[in-house]
Amino acid sequence: LDIWQTTPTHVDIYFPSNSTRSPIKLPFEDFPVFDFEPVQTVNPTTWNMSFSTSTFHSSYHPLPEIEGFISDLANEYPDLVKLVSIGRTAEQREMTALKFSNRKKTVPSETSLRPRGAVVIMGAQHAREWIAVSASLYLAHSLVADPSEHYSLNGLLHNYDVYIIPVANPDGYQYTWTSDRFWYKTRQRLSPGDKCVGIDMNRSWGYKWKPTNGNERVCDHWYAGSRPFQSPEANNIANFVWTLPHLKAFLDLRSYGQMISTPYSFSCKRTPKDAEDQLEAASGAAAAISRVHAVPYTAGRLCSQLYTAPGNAIDWMYQRGGVKYSYAVHLRDTGTYGLSLPPEWIRPVGEETSKMIEYLANFIITKPA
């Protein structure tokens, strides 16, 4: 079964309409079935690159179009944006981070004696979570937008350097466009004799890593590999983060569920020493999101809001990377469309997410160092 999401209250299961698997008699066969529309893309020549009205944020985009967009941002705003190569994927694709910095306009304040902070935002580790990729690109655009524009995050660059990794799993993401829309893992070939490929990138991180269970198979969605950081994509990002000074926040954008989650993921039996500040910031960020389009988000520990999962990125970022404010952010919705969120929701999700980032950045800067 393709389990899209499991929480303490429900499980979402996807059955492909063209599945060749043996028929399964279900107790809920008479329930409504949603048919998903084919994805429509926008011809790059028609993009309006103005932040407020850009047509780029009206559709999802394959990897070449994303690479073109971030290249355009860097060319258009060379004083604010720098493209950083952080390594190669299993299929030898280049992984790129965008660095946003405006050190010439640091705002003097009571916090000006502190080192300049840094924030890392990561798009979808799981290939099929397209809205996480699109939201990260919206945030990238918002950081170069004129401060007078609604939802602009340009003002954050007065006190922060912001790093965005829009496509954390390029091989898997491209595969969702060419072969399997709901592909989950990376595309790493682990052994010549394996009939399946790929690792669950978000179970590959090196803190509390372990196999999902004793019977884990390479074909499983949640296959964690045979060792920590076997995924070169996760390893590249971890190595990159190690080079960043004064990293204050890390946000792993996900889909779906409308949740802002704190460490830990590996277990609920252990509580982070910074849990109170983490949850206070997350609760305020959830409220900031809901004020935009009245969409409710919940805040809590990842292990309790979703399920326990060892080897998670936010656990490693907090415990090994030293990032106090480390969050998994599951964007819209709560299951009506799930992983097939309509493209007309991209901009509203981006607007909500920008207010969340703004709140967290302001919260962190007012806290004692």
Buried (B, 14 or more C-beta within 10 A) or exposed (E): EBEBBEBEEEEBEBEEEEEEEEEEEEEEEEEEEEEBEEBEEBEBEEBEBEBEEBBBBBBBBBBEBBBBBBEBBBEEBEEBBBBEEBBBBBBEBEBBBBBBBBEEEEEEEEEEEBEBBBBBBBBBBBBBBBBBBBBBBBBBBBBBBEEEEEBBBBBBBBBBBBBBBBBBBBBBBBBBBEEEBBBBBBBBEBEEEEEEBBBBBBBBBBBBBEBBEEEBEBEBBBBBBEEBBBBBBBBBBBEBBEEBEEBBBBBBBBBBBBBBBBBBBBBEEEEBEBBEBBBEBBBBBBBBBBEBEEBEBBBBBBBBBBEBBBBBBBBBBBBBBEBBBBBBBBBBBBBEBBBBBBBEBBBBBBBBBBBBBBBBBBBBBEEEE
